[in-house]
Structure formats: C-alpha cells, structure tokens
C-alpha cells in the first residue's frame, strides 16, 4: 500500500494511532498567526485531542504557541494542569460538589451551563478567591439559539439542546446581582466549519446578548473552528475577532480541538482475513465501533492511503472491524491490487476524536499510540495497552 510522507506502517505495532509532529507544528504556525494578528488566545479542546506526549510542542508554557487547554471534566482539567501547564478552562453541562472541590485546585476559568449552577457555586468560589492570590474567573455559557451544525447530535443550539442559557432565562434576573463575580461569556455553535459560520453566529450573539458583552472582560467563541483546513478563511476569522474587540473591551478565546491536530494523524491497521459475503470483505485488526466511533456516529468515511471510491479501482472491498457488533463496518473502498492477509492499511486524519473516544468493548485492546516526526522519521514515543487496561476499568 502507498504510505503518506515517510511513514512505514511496518515500523509500528498494529493497530496504532500515529501522530505526525511535523504536521502538528504546521498547524501550530497557522493558529499562532491568528493569535499574533488579533491578540486572541487559542486553547486546545482536550475533548478532541489529548495525546499528552505532544503537549510540549503545543503549550506556550513549554515550546508551543497555545495559551492553555479547555476541559469538560475534572480528569481533563487535571491532565491540562499537570501536562499542558498553561491556562486551564473548564466547562460542563453540570458540576457536582465533588467536581467543584477538585476544579478549584486546577482551574483558571470555570464556565457554568445554568444560572442555578452559578448561584450554587458562587459562594464556594468567592471563598476560595478570598484566600488565594490567583483568582478563578467565572463565566456563563449562553445559547444564542442559532444553529450552524448539520448533524443534530453535534448541534449545541438545536431546539432541545441542554447546552447554554437562553435569553428568556435572564428575564427575571437582576443583572447587577447576577454578574457579581462573573467576568466572561462563552458560546459554542460550530462543528468542523468555516469562519462564515462564526460571522453569522456573532451577529446572532450580539443581537441577543450585546447588553451582556458590555459587562464582561472575556468572551470564549467555543470550538468547531476548522482554522487549519486548507480552504478556511483566516482573514474573515481575524475580522470577526477584531470587530468584537473594537466594540467591547474583551479578551477573546477560541478553543478548537480538531484544528490543532487536523490531518496530523493516522491509524495503522492490518488485514486479518478476506471473506466473501454479498461482496468481498476484509476483516481488520481494528474496529470502527471501538477505535473510530465517529465513523458510525457522524457518520463519515475516513480516507485510506492509496484507496479509491467503491468500484473506482479494480478491486473493491467492504472493510469490517473485529468486534461482534454486526454494524462494525467502516465503509467500502477499492484498491489497485487484491487485499490479502497481512496487508497494512493506513487510515488518514485519525488524530482527532479517535484516541479520546476509544473503548474496550468486547475486550478489544486499545490501539497503541505513537508520536512520530515525518521530517526525521524519528519515533518519539509509543504507548502500548493490554489486558490490565480492560480489567482495571471494571470490577
């Protein structure tokens, strides 16, 4: 099979996620250009990419450009604090008392999903801030009720969404009292989208929440910005940021996950068997259900190096995973030569929403994880998983 750059799949275990440091650093250059031009601060959304061996190359606290990371849980916040070492921002649909006790020791920013949660935890945070020199900044996530997402499961502004506070929820609030202790706002409407979607979102946010933008010192534009994609309009993004900053005295944050590691990773797999069902089918040592669940959830068809569309090339196969799930099928691909046992396949763009979402369903072992530099062909780190990872998550 053809391989991207200098990648030799035989140099790695199978299955294995391989992240290319060279491509990560290329993405960092693009993201940093936005920061330098606008003064916005970009954070890594750990929900999309959390390969912590790469953090030294991403974090401004070490040798990268990003100011910090945003967490959706206590464990992500702790990982950010320990390994990313920049600003730690946290948001979740709800926090428990135990969550908050831990987050107080980890976070720089905490954003609340409801007025109820803010009022509940404000006294605790106020007490913490009185005792510590470094203050935790608090914000509210607003819902502009403006949908840009094409896939309902990933649309945080769908009519039934539980995410964010709608304008009507503020109607009976005394804003002076409510904003006592609040310094920021957060919104999120995008999923793998260009800056025109952000431009439309910002106009919806201003239309409904301008009176709040005047009260805060920072605004988080959320994630879903595909900034490092080839056709992304970076100039419009910068204009959007600069327009808001010119109208309101705020620090802008963006928290992309995919843009950080877009096109920077691969999943190496091996053909275990070739069978004939209604059509030729190759059984792989990886699994769509366990190792790349977005293939089934989004759904989408990941690219494989050297492959073509169904029947585009001479030999066509449906590719299936090794789990017992009947629907554990990636998609249908064609190849120049027949597939056989032992062949290596390289799935592309597999750094994002892959490692962070893998499961041990059926007792399938998690793919190994490697950090590799295509410029030097150096393998910088490899992590293996085994029986203990399956056993220890159960009891």
N, C-alpha and C positions, 0 to 999 in steps of 0.2 A: 504494500500500500504506500501511496505517496505520503510524505510527512511534512508538516509545516516547519519552516526555518531549518534548524539543525536538529530538531527533535528526533531521537531514535527511540521508538517505543520499547525496544528490547533492553534499553538501559534502566527501565523502571519496572517495579512489580506490577502485576495486573490483578484486578483493576486498580487504577491510580489516578488521582487528580494531580495534574502538573500545572503550576502557575509560573509563567514566564516573568522574571524580574524585569527584563528589558522592556516588556510591554507595560508592566505596571508603572515603571518610571516614565515612559512616554505619556501615559495618562496623567501622571502627576504634573508633568510640564504643562499640559493643557489646563488642568484645574488651577494650577498656580498662576497662570496667565490671567485668569478671571479674578483671582484674589488681588493680584498686583494692580490690575487696571481699575478695580472698583472699590477695594477695601473690604469686600465681603469676606467672611470666614467660612471655609468649607470643612465639613466634618465627614467622617466615614460612618455610614449607617451599617452597624455590625450585623443587622438582620440580613443583609445581602452578601456580606463578605467578612469573614472573621478569621482568616488564616494568620494567626498572630505572629508566626515566624517572619511574615513580611512587614510587620508594623514598623521596624526601624527605618524602612525605606519610605514609609508613608507619613510618619509623625514628625511634625516640626520640632517636637521635643528631642528628636534624635537627628536624622539626616533627611527627612522628607518635608513636604510643604504644608500638610494638613494640620489644622489647629486642634483637632480632637476627634472624638467619636460620640455617636449617639446610641443609647442603649434602650432596649424595650423590656428589660428585666434586670433584676439585681445581679444575676451572673454576668450578663453582658456589661453592666456598669463596672463590675469588679475586674473583668478582663481588660476593659478600657483603662481603668485606673492603674492596674499592675503592668500592662504590656504596652499600651499606646502612650500613656504618660502625658497626654495633653488635657484639654478641657473634656469633662465628662458631662454629657447632657442625657437626661432620662425622660422618657415618656412612656406611659402605658395606659390602656383603657381603664385600668383601676389599680390602685395600690392597697395592699394590706398593711396593717400596723407593723407587722414584721418586716415587710418590704421597706417601709419608710425608715425604720430604725437602721437598717443597713445602708440605704441610699444616702442618708445624712452624712455618713462617713466616706462616701465615694464620689458624690456629685458636685458639680459646679452650677448646673442648671437643672431644675425639675419642672416639667410641664404637666399640668393637670387636664384631664379629659372632661371634667364636670365642675360646676360651681360647688356642688356638695363636697367633692373631694378636696377642693381648695380650702373651703371653710373648715373642714375637719382637720386638715393637717397644718393649717396656717399657724396655730399656737405652738405646735411642736417645732416647726421650722424657725419661727420667731425666737423661741427659747434657745435653739441651737445657735442661731446667728448672734445672739447677745453674748454668748460665751466664747465665740471663736472670731479670730481676726478675719479669716477668709469667709465671706458670706455666700450662702447659697441663693442664687437668683431664681425667682419663680415666675412661671408664665401660665397662660391658659391656651388650650388648643381650641380654635374656632372652626366652625364648619360653614364655609361660605355658600353651601348648597348650590355649588356649581360643579357639575360633573364633566370631567375630561376623559375618564377612563373608558376603554372599550370593553373590558372584561369585568362583568359585575362583581365577581369575587374580589377583585383588586381595586374597586372604586370606593374610596373612602367617603365620597359625597353622594352615594346612592340614597334614594328616599328612605330606606330603612337603616342607614348606617348608624352604628353606635359610636362613631368616632367624631369628636369635636362638638363644640357648643354652638347651637344655632342662635340667630339674632333674637328670636322670640323668647329664648331662655333668659335674656337680660332685662326683659321689660319691667319686671317688678323689683329690680335690684337697685340699690343706692350705689352708684358707680364710684363715688368718692370712698365709700366704705369698702366696697368690693376690691378696689385696686390698691388698698392699703397693703403694701408688701408685695404687690405684683410689679414686675418690671418688663414683661415681654408677652408676645403673642406668637402662636405657632399655627400654621395651617398646612395641609397636605392634600393635593388633588391629583397628582400626576402619577403615571406609570409608564416608563420607557418612552417619554415624549419629548418633543422639541420645545423650543422657547416660545413659540407662538401660543402653546397651551398655557404656559406660565403668564404670558402677557394678558390673555383673556381672564385667567384666574385672578390676577392682581386687580383688574378693573372690577370684578365682582366683589373682591375683598374690600376695596376702597368704597364701593357703593354702599356696602352694608356696615363696615366697621371702621370707617375713617375716624369717627369720634373716639375710638379706642387707640388707633395708631398714634394719635396725638398725646396719649397718656404714657406710652411705653418707651423704653430705651433700646430694645432689641426686638427683631422680628425674624422668625425662622420660617423660610419658604418651603420647608419639608424636603422630601425626596422625589424620586421619579424623573429627575433631570438627566437626560442622556447626553451629557455635555461632551463626552469623549467620542461620540459617534461621528462618523465622517461627515454626515450631512447636517449636523447640529449647527444652528445659527447662534454662535457665541456672541456676535455683535448685538443681536437683539436681547440676549440674556443680560449683557452688560448694561444695555439701555434700560431694561426693566429695573435692575438693581439701582442704577443711578437716579432713575426717575423717583423711586420711593425715597431714597436717601435725600434727595433735594427737597422733597415735600415734608418729610418727617425726620427728626433728629434721632435716627435709629441705626444700630449696628445690624447688618443683615447676615444671617446664617443660611447656608444650604447644606443639606445632608444626603447627598447621593450615596447609594450603595453600589448599584450596577456601574455607574460611570467610573468608579475607582478601578474596577477590575474588568471592565468591558473588553472582550476579545483577548484577554490575557491568560486564559487557562484552557486546559484540555482534560479529557477523561480518556485514558488509555484502557482499552478492553480487548479481550481475546475471544475468538470463536471457539466454543466448546463442542459444537455439533452442528450439522446441517441436516435438516429433515425436510420431507415434502408433505405438507398438509394440503390446503387448497392451492398452495403455491410454495415455492422453495422458501424455507425459513431457517435462519441462522440463530442458534441459541448462544447467548453471550454470558461471560462470567460476571457481568454487571446486571443492574436491574433498573428499569425506569421507575418502578414503584418505590424502591428503596434508596436509590442513589441519585436519581434526577427526577424527583417527583413533579417538578414544574412541567415536564413533558406531558404529564397526564392532567395536571391542574389547569394550566393556562388555557388550552393546550398549545404546544408548539412542536415543531420538527427541528431538532438540532442538526447542524451540518456535520458531515463526516468527511474528513480529508480524502479527496480522490473519488468521491462518490457522485452519483447523479440522481436526478428525479426518477420516479418509478418508470421503468422501461426506456429511460433516456440512453443508458448504456446497455451493453449486450446481455448482462446477467443481473436479474432483479431478485431481491430477497426481502422478505419481511424480517425485521430484527426483533427478537424477543429476549426478555430477561430470564434469569434462572429461578425466580421465585415461583410459588404455586399459584399466584394470582392470575386468573385467566386473561385479564386485561393488561398484563405486564408486557406490553409491546411498545417499542419506541416508534417505529414507522416503517415505511417501505423505501428501499434505496436500490440503486443499480450500480454495477461495477464493471470495469473493463475485463476482468478475469473472474473465474468462479471462486466463491468463498470456500474455504476448507478449514478443517480443524487446525487450530494453532495460529490462524491469521490474526494480525493485530489491526484493530480499528481505532481511529483517533477521533473522538467527538470534540467539536470546537466550541469555543465560548462557554466553557464549563467551570469558570471560577465563581460565577455569581449564582446565588440561590441554589447551590448544589451541596457543597460541603456542610453548610449550615442547616440543611434540611434532610440529610441522610437519616435513615432509620435502620434498625437491626431486625425488622420484620422477617419472619421465617428463620431467624438466627443467621441471616446472611451477614458476613463480615463487612464492615465498612471499608470502602476503598482506601488504600494508602494515600497519603498527601505529600507532595513534593514541591519544593521551591527550586527553580532552575533558571539559569541565565543563558538565553539563546546567543548572546554575544560571545560568550566564552565556552559554552557547552558545559559549564560547571553545575553540578547538582549541589545545592546549598543546604538542603535539609530534606529528610524523608521521615515521615511518621507512619508506623505500622499499627494495625489494630488486630485484636484477636478475640479469643473466647471470653477473656475477662471483661471486655467492653460490653459484651452481650449479657453476661451473668450479673455483673455488678449494677446494672440499671434495673434489675428485677430483684425479687426477694423470695 
